Amino acid sequence: MTAGRTLLLAIMFGSATSVAFAQARVPDSGMAAVSGNIGVIFPKEPFEADVALSGAFDYYVTPRVSLRPGVMWADPGVKDHDESLRRFGLLVDVIYNWEQGKWHPFVGAGVGAYFFQPKAGGQSFRDSETNIGGTVVGGVEYFTTRTTVIKGEAQYYFIDQGNLFQSPSAFALMIGVKKYF
């Protein structure tokens, strides 16, 4: 083998291993992920626990820190009435994660705008209201493949009381799937 071929093979092997090494970390700076969750929301009295849905987009500023804009939706009923309070949130969280092999625990906090619509008999009544609030979150991701995880998380929404409601703050337990790309 000539010196030129040896050098060419060494460059190709070095490039291939550096690309493989660069792809080894998930998540990594500049990566993104999308997730969808289903769970149960536990609002304060007089509202009942109900199904909650959420989705998010994570952008990784560093391998440990992501910015996570997302949405949440729930429609908990009022105890002993045919009324409910539909809630929709637009949220932005900062998430910090730890790498523990296939397990990645995480914590975070953020802010959001929450839109509330009272309903009776399935129909909207009264004006809707928009309140500002904060979120704290903690959970864990389990990697089932290199870029797919199953995750569970607990969320608490600290929401300004506003004019219509005694306390729209709530606790939620969610489970979901997340895909990195």
C-alpha positions in Angstrom: 0.0 0.0 0.0 1.3 3.4 -0.9 1.8 6.2 1.6 -1.0 8.2 -0.2 -3.5 5.4 0.2 -2.6 4.9 3.8 -3.1 8.6 4.5 -6.4 8.6 2.6 -7.6 5.6 4.6 -6.5 7.2 7.9 -8.4 10.4 7.0 -11.6 8.5 6.0 -11.4 6.4 9.2 -10.8 9.4 11.3 -13.7 11.3 9.7 -16.1 8.3 10.2 -15.2 7.8 13.8 -15.4 11.5 14.6 -18.9 11.7 13.0 -20.0 8.6 15.0 -18.5 10.1 18.1 -20.3 13.4 17.5 -23.6 11.6 17.2 -23.2 9.6 20.4 -24.6 12.3 22.8 -28.4 12.6 23.0 -29.4 15.3 23.8 -26.6 17.6 22.5 -26.3 21.3 21.8 -28.5 22.3 18.9 -30.7 19.2 19.0 -34.5 19.5 19.2 -37.3 17.2 20.4 -41.1 17.0 20.3 -43.2 15.4 22.9 -46.8 14.6 23.6 -48.3 13.8 27.0 -51.6 12.6 28.6 -52.3 12.6 32.3 -54.5 13.8 35.1 -54.9 17.4 36.3 -55.9 18.0 39.9 -57.2 21.6 40.2 -58.2 23.2 43.5 -61.7 23.1 44.9 -64.4 23.2 43.6 -63.1 21.6 40.5 -62.6 17.8 39.9 -59.7 15.9 38.6 -59.8 15.4 34.9 -57.8 14.3 31.8 -55.0 16.7 30.7 -53.2 16.8 27.4 -49.9 18.6 26.6 -47.3 18.9 23.9 -43.9 20.6 23.7 -40.9 21.4 21.6 -37.5 21.3 23.2 -34.5 23.1 21.9 -31.2 22.1 23.5 -29.0 25.2 24.2 -26.5 22.8 25.9 -26.6 19.0 26.4 -28.1 19.7 29.9 -30.3 22.8 29.3 -33.3 23.1 27.0 -35.9 25.8 26.2 -39.3 24.2 26.1 -42.3 26.1 24.6 -45.5 24.0 24.9 -49.2 23.9 25.3 -51.6 22.2 27.8 -55.3 21.6 27.7 -57.9 20.3 30.3 -61.6 20.8 31.0 -62.2 19.9 34.7 -65.7 19.9 35.9 -67.2 21.5 39.0 -68.2 19.1 41.7 -72.0 18.3 41.8 -72.7 20.6 38.8 -72.8 20.3 35.0 -70.3 23.2 34.7 -66.6 23.0 33.8 -63.7 25.3 33.3 -61.8 24.7 30.0 -58.2 25.7 30.4 -55.6 26.2 27.7 -52.0 27.2 28.5 -49.2 28.6 26.3 -46.0 27.8 28.3 -42.3 28.4 28.1 -40.0 26.4 30.5 -36.3 26.1 31.0 -35.4 22.4 31.7 -32.2 21.0 33.2 -31.5 17.3 32.8 -29.0 14.8 34.2 -27.6 12.0 32.2 -27.8 8.7 34.0 -27.4 6.1 31.2 -30.8 5.3 29.8 -32.5 7.4 32.5 -32.5 11.2 32.4 -34.1 12.9 35.4 -35.0 16.6 34.8 -36.4 19.6 36.6 -37.5 23.0 35.3 -39.5 26.1 35.7 -41.2 28.6 33.4 -44.0 31.1 32.7 -47.2 30.9 30.8 -50.4 32.5 29.7 -53.6 30.6 30.7 -56.9 31.0 28.9 -60.0 30.0 30.8 -63.5 29.5 29.5 -66.4 28.6 31.8 -68.9 26.1 30.4 -72.3 24.8 31.4 -73.9 21.9 29.8 -71.1 21.8 27.2 -71.7 25.4 26.1 -69.6 28.4 26.8 -71.0 31.1 29.1 -69.6 34.3 30.6 -66.5 35.9 29.1 -63.3 34.0 29.0 -60.3 35.2 31.1 -56.6 35.1 30.5 -54.2 34.8 33.5 -50.5 34.8 33.9 -48.7 32.1 35.9 -45.6 30.1 36.5 -44.8 26.4 36.2 -42.5 24.0 38.1 -41.8 20.6 36.6 -39.9 17.5 37.5 -39.7 14.1 35.9 -37.6 11.4 34.2 -37.1 10.2 30.6 -36.3 6.6 29.8 -34.5 6.0 26.4 -36.1 3.1 24.6 -34.0 3.8 21.5 -31.2 6.3 20.9 -33.7 9.1 20.0 -37.0 8.0 21.5 -38.0 8.2 25.2 -40.9 7.4 27.4 -41.3 10.1 30.0 -43.2 10.8 33.2 -43.5 14.2 34.8 -45.2 16.1 37.6 -46.2 19.7 36.9 -47.5 22.5 39.2 -49.2 25.5 37.6 -49.1 28.7 39.9 -51.7 30.8 38.2 -52.9 34.3 39.1 -56.4 34.3 40.6 -57.9 36.8 38.2 -61.5 38.0 38.4 -63.6 34.8 37.7 -62.0 32.1 39.7 -61.0 31.5 43.3 -57.8 29.7 42.4 -57.1 28.2 39.0 -53.7 26.8 40.1 -53.4 23.0 39.6 -51.1 19.9 39.9 -50.8 17.5 37.0 -49.2 14.0 36.5 -48.3 13.2 32.9 -46.9 10.4 30.9 -45.7 10.7 27.3 -43.4 10.0 24.4 -40.6 12.2 23.2 -38.6 12.1 19.9 -35.2 13.7 19.5 -33.9 14.9 16.1 
